[in-house]
Each structure stands twice: as structure tokens, then as C-alpha cells.
Amino acid sequence: MYWTIMSDPAILTLLGERLAALRLRKNISQEELALNSGVSISTISRIERGSKTTTDNLIKIMRTLDILENLDGLIPEQPISPIQMKKMQGGKRKRASGKF
């Protein structure tokens, strides 16, 4: 998939279509998904049509559809290089330097 050339609305539409397809493949109605996730039916319908949603609604739906492990691919954990670790003296970085 060429995510970088897609518009934001196109990405939301594709994600909504994929969530709807997964829900149907698992034979779960929108009503069941709403009841089990704590998200309203109208919100689920809007998400499946490509409307914006909140992160917490997406997490609730993903948890109910048993796909939370896919979040690892969304924002992978970034390893710290040995040089960076030495500079930080074992502490965690809390802000960016602002330098390019």
C-alpha cells in the first residue's frame, strides 16, 4: 500500500473499510461490536465509512476485534543506539533538541 501518496480522507476510508471487512469476517454485527466495545453504533458506522474518530474509540474497537497486537506495527518501538545510550548515561530522553 502506498500510504504516503494517499490523502488523509482516503486513508480513513481504507481503514474504515478494513475494519468493516474484519468485523464481517468475524461475523460480528455493528450492534454487537458497539455493545462489547462500549462505542456507539453510530460511531462504529461513521468509522467504517471513513470518518474521523478518537484514539480511545479505535483502541476499544481493536480490543474487541482482538487486533491490539497490530499496534506494534503502527508505531514500532525505537531502539536506542549505543552512542545515544552513552550520551544519555542510561536516562530516557524527555525532549527533542530542536536542532536539525
DSSP file (Angstrom, degrees, kcal/mol; ACC not computed):
  #  RESIDUE AA STRUCTURE BP1 BP2  ACC     N-H-->O    O-->H-N    N-H-->O    O-->H-N    TCO  KAPPA ALPHA  PHI   PSI    X-CA   Y-CA   Z-CA
    1    1 A M              0   0    0      0, 0.0     2,-1.1     0, 0.0     3,-0.2   0.000 360.0 360.0 360.0 139.2    0.0    0.0    0.0
    2    2 A Y    >   +     0   0    0      1,-0.2     3,-1.1     2,-0.1     4,-0.5  -0.614 360.0 163.7 -98.8  71.9    1.3    3.5   -0.9
    3    3 A W  G >   +     0   0    0     -2,-1.1     3,-1.1     1,-0.2    -1,-0.2   0.837  66.8  62.7 -60.3 -36.5    0.2    5.3    2.3
    4    4 A T  G 3  S+     0   0    0      1,-0.3    -1,-0.2    -3,-0.2    -2,-0.1   0.740 104.8  45.8 -68.0 -22.5    2.4    8.3    1.7
    5    5 A I  G <  S+     0   0    0     -3,-1.1    -1,-0.3     2,-0.1     2,-0.3   0.489  95.2  95.5 -97.2  -3.0    0.7    9.3   -1.5
    6    6 A M  S <  S-     0   0    0     -3,-1.1     2,-0.1    -4,-0.5    -3,-0.0  -0.618  76.7-119.3 -87.6 146.3   -2.8    8.9   -0.1
    7    7 A S     >  -     0   0    0     -2,-0.3     4,-2.2     1,-0.1     5,-0.2  -0.383  29.2-108.4 -74.0 161.1   -4.8   11.8    1.3
    8    8 A D  H  > S+     0   0    0      1,-0.2     4,-2.5     2,-0.2     5,-0.2   0.924 120.4  50.4 -58.4 -46.0   -5.9   11.7    4.9
    9    9 A P  H  > S+     0   0    0      0, 0.0     4,-2.3     0, 0.0    -1,-0.2   0.888 109.4  52.1 -60.4 -36.5   -9.5   11.1    4.0
   10   10 A A  H  > S+     0   0    0      2,-0.2     4,-2.3     1,-0.2    -2,-0.2   0.895 109.7  49.0 -66.1 -38.8   -8.5    8.3    1.6
   11   11 A I  H  X S+     0   0    0     -4,-2.2     4,-2.8     2,-0.2     5,-0.2   0.931 111.0  49.6 -64.7 -45.6   -6.6    6.6    4.4
   12   12 A L  H  X S+     0   0    0     -4,-2.5     4,-2.4     1,-0.2    38,-0.2   0.896 110.9  50.6 -60.9 -39.8   -9.5    7.0    6.8
   13   13 A T  H  X S+     0   0    0     -4,-2.3     4,-2.4    37,-0.2    -1,-0.2   0.927 111.8  46.8 -63.2 -45.4  -11.8    5.4    4.2
   14   14 A L  H  X S+     0   0    0     -4,-2.3     4,-2.3     2,-0.2    -2,-0.2   0.910 112.4  49.4 -64.8 -42.3   -9.5    2.5    3.6
   15   15 A L  H  X S+     0   0    0     -4,-2.8     4,-2.5     2,-0.2    -1,-0.2   0.912 111.4  50.1 -63.0 -41.4   -9.1    1.9    7.4
   16   16 A G  H  X S+     0   0    0     -4,-2.4     4,-2.5    -5,-0.2    -2,-0.2   0.907 110.2  49.9 -62.4 -42.3  -12.8    2.0    7.8
   17   17 A E  H  X S+     0   0    0     -4,-2.4     4,-2.5     1,-0.2    -1,-0.2   0.900 111.4  49.1 -63.6 -39.8  -13.3   -0.5    5.0
   18   18 A R  H  X S+     0   0    0     -4,-2.3     4,-2.4     2,-0.2    -2,-0.2   0.900 110.7  49.4 -67.8 -39.8  -10.8   -2.8    6.5
   19   19 A L  H  X S+     0   0    0     -4,-2.5     4,-2.7     2,-0.2    -2,-0.2   0.926 112.5  48.4 -63.5 -43.0  -12.4   -2.6   10.0
   20   20 A A  H  X S+     0   0    0     -4,-2.5     4,-2.6     2,-0.2    -2,-0.2   0.917 111.7  49.5 -62.6 -43.1  -15.8   -3.3    8.5
   21   21 A A  H  X S+     0   0    0     -4,-2.5     4,-2.5     2,-0.2    -1,-0.2   0.907 112.4  47.6 -63.1 -41.6  -14.4   -6.3    6.5
   22   22 A L  H  X S+     0   0    0     -4,-2.4     4,-1.9     2,-0.2    -2,-0.2   0.924 111.2  50.9 -65.2 -44.0  -12.7   -7.7    9.6
   23   23 A R  H  <>S+     0   0    0     -4,-2.7     5,-2.4     1,-0.2    -2,-0.2   0.929 113.4  45.1 -58.9 -45.8  -15.9   -7.3   11.7
   24   24 A L  H ><5S+     0   0    0     -4,-2.6     3,-1.5     1,-0.2    -1,-0.2   0.883 109.3  55.2 -67.1 -38.4  -17.9   -9.1    9.0
   25   25 A R  H 3<5S+     0   0    0     -4,-2.5    -1,-0.2     1,-0.3    -2,-0.2   0.843 109.1  48.2 -63.2 -31.7  -15.3  -11.9    8.6
   26   26 A K  T 3<5S-     0   0    0     -4,-1.9    -1,-0.3    -5,-0.2    -2,-0.2   0.411 115.8-122.0 -86.4   2.5  -15.6  -12.4   12.4
   27   27 A N  T < 5 +     0   0    0     -3,-1.5     2,-0.5     1,-0.2    -3,-0.2   0.904  61.7 146.0  58.7  46.1  -19.4  -12.4   11.9
   28   28 A I      < -     0   0    0     -5,-2.4    -1,-0.2    -6,-0.1    -2,-0.1  -0.957  41.1-139.3-114.9 129.0  -20.0   -9.6   14.4
   29   29 A S     >  -     0   0    0     -2,-0.5     4,-2.5     1,-0.1     5,-0.2  -0.388  25.9-111.7 -78.9 163.3  -22.7   -7.1   13.8
   30   30 A Q  H  > S+     0   0    0      1,-0.2     4,-2.5     2,-0.2     5,-0.2   0.876 120.6  54.9 -60.6 -36.0  -22.2   -3.4   14.4
   31   31 A E  H  > S+     0   0    0      2,-0.2     4,-2.5     1,-0.2    -1,-0.2   0.919 108.8  46.3 -64.0 -44.4  -24.6   -3.7   17.3
   32   32 A E  H  > S+     0   0    0      2,-0.2     4,-2.8     1,-0.2     5,-0.2   0.919 112.9  49.8 -63.9 -43.6  -22.6   -6.5   18.9
   33   33 A L  H  X S+     0   0    0     -4,-2.5     4,-1.9     1,-0.2     6,-0.4   0.903 111.7  49.3 -62.3 -40.9  -19.3   -4.5   18.4
   34   34 A A  H  X>S+     0   0    0     -4,-2.5     4,-2.0    -5,-0.2     5,-0.7   0.938 113.1  46.1 -62.6 -47.2  -20.9   -1.5   19.9
   35   35 A L  H  <5S+     0   0    0     -4,-2.5    -2,-0.2     1,-0.2    -1,-0.2   0.920 117.7  42.1 -62.2 -45.6  -22.2   -3.4   22.9
   36   36 A N  H  <5S+     0   0    0     -4,-2.8    -1,-0.2     1,-0.2    -2,-0.2   0.738 121.2  40.0 -77.8 -23.1  -18.9   -5.2   23.5
   37   37 A S  H  <5S-     0   0    0     -4,-1.9    -1,-0.2    -5,-0.2    -2,-0.2   0.675 100.4-124.4 -99.5 -19.0  -16.6   -2.2   22.9
   38   38 A G  T  <5S+     0   0    0     -4,-2.0     2,-0.4     1,-0.3    -3,-0.2   0.671  71.3 124.3  81.5  16.4  -18.6    0.5   24.6
   39   39 A V      < -     0   0    0     -5,-0.7    -1,-0.3    -6,-0.4    -2,-0.2  -0.894  67.2-106.0-108.9 139.9  -18.6    2.6   21.4
   40   40 A S     >  -     0   0    0     -2,-0.4     4,-2.2     1,-0.1     5,-0.2  -0.222  20.6-121.3 -65.7 154.5  -21.9    3.7   20.0
   41   41 A I  H  > S+     0   0    0      1,-0.2     4,-2.7     2,-0.2     5,-0.2   0.898 114.4  54.7 -60.0 -41.6  -23.3    2.1   16.9
   42   42 A S  H  > S+     0   0    0      1,-0.2     4,-2.3     2,-0.2    -1,-0.2   0.875 107.4  50.3 -63.8 -35.7  -23.4    5.5   15.1
   43   43 A T  H  > S+     0   0    0      2,-0.2     4,-2.7     1,-0.2    -1,-0.2   0.923 110.9  48.5 -66.4 -43.9  -19.6    5.9   15.9
   44   44 A I  H  X S+     0   0    0     -4,-2.2     4,-2.4     1,-0.2    -2,-0.2   0.920 111.8  49.9 -61.6 -43.3  -18.8    2.5   14.5
   45   45 A S  H  X S+     0   0    0     -4,-2.7     4,-1.0     1,-0.2    -1,-0.2   0.916 111.7  48.0 -61.3 -43.7  -20.9    3.2   11.4
   46   46 A R  H  <>S+     0   0    0     -4,-2.3     5,-2.7     2,-0.2     3,-0.4   0.912 111.3  50.3 -64.5 -42.5  -19.1    6.6   10.9
   47   47 A I  H ><5S+     0   0    0     -4,-2.7     3,-1.6     1,-0.2    -2,-0.2   0.924 108.7  52.0 -61.0 -44.7  -15.6    5.0   11.4
   48   48 A E  H 3<5S+     0   0    0     -4,-2.4    -1,-0.2     1,-0.3    -2,-0.2   0.726 108.0  52.8 -66.4 -21.3  -16.5    2.3    8.8
   49   49 A R  T 3<5S-     0   0    0     -4,-1.0    -1,-0.3    -3,-0.4    -2,-0.2   0.453 127.6 -98.6 -91.5  -1.9  -17.5    5.0    6.4
   50   50 A G  T < 5S+     0   0    0     -3,-1.6   -37,-0.2    -4,-0.4    -3,-0.2   0.642  71.8 146.3  98.9  15.8  -14.1    6.7    6.8
   51   51 A S      < -     0   0    0     -5,-2.7    -1,-0.2   -39,-0.1    -2,-0.0  -0.430  55.0 -91.7 -81.2 161.0  -15.0    9.5    9.3
   52   52 A K        +     0   0    0     -2,-0.1     2,-0.3     1,-0.0    -1,-0.1  -0.281  47.2 179.7 -66.3 155.6  -12.5   10.7   11.9
   53   53 A T        -     0   0    0     -3,-0.1     2,-0.2    -6,-0.1    -1,-0.0  -0.926  29.9 -95.1-147.2 172.1  -12.5    9.1   15.4
   54   54 A T     >  -     0   0    0     -2,-0.3     4,-2.0     1,-0.1     5,-0.1  -0.578  31.6-119.3 -88.7 157.5  -10.7    9.3   18.7
   55   55 A T  H  > S+     0   0    0      1,-0.2     4,-2.5    -2,-0.2     5,-0.2   0.884 113.3  55.9 -62.6 -39.3   -7.8    7.1   19.5
   56   56 A D  H  > S+     0   0    0      1,-0.2     4,-2.2     2,-0.2    -1,-0.2   0.878 106.6  50.0 -66.1 -35.2   -9.6    5.7   22.5
   57   57 A N  H  > S+     0   0    0      2,-0.2     4,-2.4     1,-0.2    -1,-0.2   0.919 110.8  50.0 -65.2 -42.0  -12.5    4.6   20.3
   58   58 A L  H  X S+     0   0    0     -4,-2.0     4,-2.8     1,-0.2    -2,-0.2   0.912 110.9  49.2 -62.2 -42.1  -10.2    2.9   17.9
   59   59 A I  H  X S+     0   0    0     -4,-2.5     4,-2.7     2,-0.2    -1,-0.2   0.912 110.3  50.9 -63.9 -42.6   -8.4    1.1   20.7
   60   60 A K  H  X S+     0   0    0     -4,-2.2     4,-2.1     2,-0.2    -2,-0.2   0.919 113.4  45.0 -60.5 -43.6  -11.7   -0.1   22.2
   61   61 A I  H  X S+     0   0    0     -4,-2.4     4,-2.3     2,-0.2    -2,-0.2   0.928 113.3  49.7 -67.4 -44.8  -12.8   -1.4   18.8
   62   62 A M  H  <>S+     0   0    0     -4,-2.8     5,-2.7     1,-0.2     6,-0.4   0.893 110.4  51.3 -61.4 -39.6   -9.4   -3.0   18.1
   63   63 A R  H ><5S+     0   0    0     -4,-2.7     3,-1.0     3,-0.2    -1,-0.2   0.926 111.1  47.6 -62.4 -44.3   -9.5   -4.7   21.6
   64   64 A T  H 3<5S+     0   0    0     -4,-2.1    -2,-0.2     1,-0.3    -1,-0.2   0.864 113.0  47.8 -66.0 -36.3  -13.0   -6.1   20.9
   65   65 A L  T 3<5S-     0   0    0     -4,-2.3    -1,-0.3    -5,-0.1    -2,-0.2   0.442 113.3-122.0 -83.3   0.7  -11.9   -7.4   17.4
   66   66 A D  T < 5S+     0   0    0     -3,-1.0    -3,-0.2    -4,-0.4    -2,-0.1   0.904  79.5 116.0  61.3  46.0   -8.8   -8.9   19.1
   67   67 A I    > < +     0   0    0     -5,-2.7     3,-1.8    -6,-0.1     4,-0.2   0.085  24.4 118.2-128.4  23.2   -6.3   -7.0   16.9
   68   68 A L  G >   +     0   0    0     -6,-0.4     3,-2.2     1,-0.3     4,-0.3   0.810  66.4  70.7 -60.1 -29.2   -4.5   -4.8   19.5
   69   69 A E  G >  S+     0   0    0      1,-0.3     3,-1.3     2,-0.2     4,-0.3   0.719  82.8  73.3 -62.5 -18.0   -1.2   -6.6   18.7
   70   70 A N  G X> S+     0   0    0     -3,-1.8     3,-0.9     1,-0.2     4,-0.8   0.649  76.0  79.1 -69.4 -13.9   -1.3   -4.7   15.4
   71   71 A L  H <> S+     0   0    0     -3,-2.2     4,-1.8     1,-0.2    -1,-0.2   0.781  79.5  68.9 -65.1 -25.0   -0.4   -1.5   17.2
   72   72 A D  H <4 S+     0   0    0     -3,-1.3    -1,-0.2    -4,-0.3    -2,-0.2   0.869 101.5  46.1 -59.5 -35.8    3.2   -2.7   17.3
   73   73 A G  H <4 S+     0   0    0     -3,-0.9    -1,-0.2    -4,-0.3    -2,-0.2   0.737 105.5  61.9 -78.2 -22.4    3.4   -2.1   13.5
   74   74 A L  H  < S+     0   0    0     -4,-0.8    -2,-0.2     1,-0.3    -1,-0.2   0.956 127.8   3.5 -69.3 -51.4    1.7    1.3   13.8
   75   75 A I  S  < S-     0   0    0     -4,-1.8    -1,-0.3     3,-0.0    -2,-0.1  -0.774  85.2-153.6-136.0  89.1    4.4    2.9   15.9
   76   76 A P        -     0   0    0      0, 0.0     2,-0.1     0, 0.0    -3,-0.1  -0.275  28.6 -98.2 -66.1 149.0    7.3    0.4   16.4
   77   77 A E        -     0   0    0     -5,-0.1    -5,-0.0     1,-0.1     0, 0.0  -0.442  38.6-131.1 -64.3 135.7    9.5    0.8   19.4
   78   78 A Q        -     0   0    0     -2,-0.1     2,-0.1    -3,-0.1    -1,-0.1  -0.816  15.1-135.9 -96.8 120.1   12.6    2.6   18.6
   79   79 A P        -     0   0    0      0, 0.0     2,-0.5     0, 0.0    -1,-0.0  -0.413  17.7-124.7 -71.2 150.0   15.9    1.0   19.7
   80   80 A I        -     0   0    0     -2,-0.1     0, 0.0     4,-0.0     0, 0.0  -0.833  23.0-126.3 -96.9 129.3   18.5    3.3   21.3
   81   81 A S     >  -     0   0    0     -2,-0.5     4,-2.6     1,-0.1     5,-0.2  -0.363  21.2-115.4 -70.3 153.5   21.9    3.2   19.6
   82   82 A P  H  > S+     0   0    0      0, 0.0     4,-2.1     0, 0.0     5,-0.1   0.862 117.7  52.6 -57.2 -36.0   24.9    2.5   21.9
   83   83 A I  H  > S+     0   0    0      2,-0.2     4,-2.2     1,-0.2     5,-0.2   0.934 110.4  46.7 -65.9 -45.4   26.2    6.0   21.2
   84   84 A Q  H  > S+     0   0    0      1,-0.2     4,-2.1     2,-0.2    -1,-0.2   0.901 111.0  53.1 -61.6 -41.5   22.9    7.6   22.1
   85   85 A M  H  X>S+     0   0    0     -4,-2.6     5,-1.5     1,-0.2     4,-1.0   0.901 108.4  49.8 -61.4 -41.8   22.8    5.5   25.3
   86   86 A K  H ><5S+     0   0    0     -4,-2.1     3,-0.5     1,-0.2    -1,-0.2   0.915 110.1  50.7 -63.8 -43.1   26.3    6.7   26.3
   87   87 A K  H 3<5S+     0   0    0     -4,-2.2    -1,-0.2     1,-0.2    -2,-0.2   0.874 113.6  45.0 -61.9 -37.4   25.3   10.3   25.8
   88   88 A M  H ><5S-     0   0    0     -4,-2.1     3,-1.7    -5,-0.2    -1,-0.2   0.611 100.7-136.4 -83.6 -11.8   22.2    9.9   27.9
   89   89 A Q  T <<5S-     0   0    0     -4,-1.0    -3,-0.2    -3,-0.5    -4,-0.1   0.871  72.1 -51.3  56.1  38.8   24.1    8.0   30.6
   90   90 A G  T 3 <S+     0   0    0     -5,-1.5    -1,-0.3     1,-0.3     2,-0.1   0.312 110.0 124.2  86.0  -8.5   21.2    5.5   30.8
   91   91 A G    <   -     0   0    0     -3,-1.7     2,-0.3    -6,-0.2    -1,-0.3  -0.418  65.0-108.1 -81.6 161.2   18.5    8.1   31.2
   92   92 A K        -     0   0    0     -2,-0.1     2,-0.2    -3,-0.1    -1,-0.1  -0.698  32.7-111.6 -89.3 141.6   15.5    8.3   29.0
   93   93 A R        -     0   0    0     -2,-0.3     3,-0.1     1,-0.1    -1,-0.1  -0.533  32.8-178.9 -71.3 133.4   15.2   11.2   26.5
   94   94 A K        +     0   0    0      1,-0.3     2,-0.3    -2,-0.2    -1,-0.1   0.604  60.4  14.3-112.0 -16.7   12.4   13.6   27.5
   95   95 A R  S    S-     0   0    0      0, 0.0    -1,-0.3     0, 0.0     2,-0.2  -0.990  74.8-103.4-155.3 160.2   12.6   16.2   24.8
   96   96 A A        -     0   0    0     -2,-0.3    -2,-0.0     1,-0.1     0, 0.0  -0.520  23.9-131.7 -83.1 153.3   14.0   17.0   21.4
   97   97 A S        -     0   0    0     -2,-0.2    -1,-0.1     2,-0.2     3,-0.1   0.745  30.5-132.8 -76.7 -23.7   16.9   19.3   20.9
   98   98 A G        +     0   0    0      1,-0.3     2,-0.3     2,-0.0    -1,-0.1   0.421  65.1 125.5  84.2  -1.9   15.3   21.2   18.2
   99   99 A K              0   0    0      1,-0.1    -1,-0.3     0, 0.0    -2,-0.2  -0.667 360.0 360.0 -90.7 145.4   18.4   21.0   16.1
  100  100 A F              0   0    0     -2,-0.3    -1,-0.1    -3,-0.1    -2,-0.0   0.384 360.0 360.0-106.5 360.0   18.3   19.7   12.5
